[in-house]
């Protein structure tokens, strides 16, 4: 019976080592995923800024077109 106790202790120790390794791997995966989330937030922020700049450029070009067409009509 003494041998069963030693074997059980060895298996418990092995299970503990495997559990700790799994914990470390899961923590590393969580850190990596967290970085991806921050990257996604930055990309979304840049996309919003780009859309705003695109809209402002389109508005400026529209005003410029109206000014040019207005000046051409005056020449006629």
N, C-alpha and C positions, 0 to 999 in steps of 0.2 A: 504494500500500500504506500510505502514511502516513495516508491518510484513514480506512482501516479501523481503524487503531489508535486514532484519535481518536474514532470512532464507538463503538467497543467500550468505550472509557473512559467515554464519556457514558452508555452503557447500564448499565455497571457502577455508576456513580454513582447513576443513577436507581433501579436495583435496591437499592442500599444505603439510599437514602432511603425507599423503600417498605418495606423490611425493618425499618428503625428505627421507622417509623410503625406498622407492625403490632405491633412489640414494645411500644410505648407503649400501644396500644389493648388488647392482651392483658393487660398489667400492670394497667391500669385495671379491666378486667373481673374479673381475679383479686381485686383489692382489694374490689370490690363484692360478689363472691360470698363472700369471707371474712366480710364484715359480715353477710351473710344467714345464714351458719352460726352466728355468735355470737347473732343474733336468735333463731334456732331453738332454740339451747341455752337461752336465757333463757325462751322460751315453754314449753319442756318442763319447766324448773325451776318455773315458776309453775303449770303444770298439776299437777305433783306436789304442790306446796304446797296448791293448791286442793282436790285430792282428799283430802289428809290432813285439812284443815279440815272438809270435808264429812263425812268419816267420824267425826271427833270430835263434830261437831254431831249426827249421827244417833245416836251412842252416848249423848250427853247427853240427847237427847229420849227415847230408849228408857228410860233410868234415871228420868227425870222421869215418864214415863207409868206405870212400875211403882210409883213412890212414890204417885202420885195414885190409882191403882187400888187400892193397898193401903190407903190411908186411907179410901177409899169403902167397902171391904169391912168395915172395922172399925166404921163407923157403922151398918151394917145389923145 
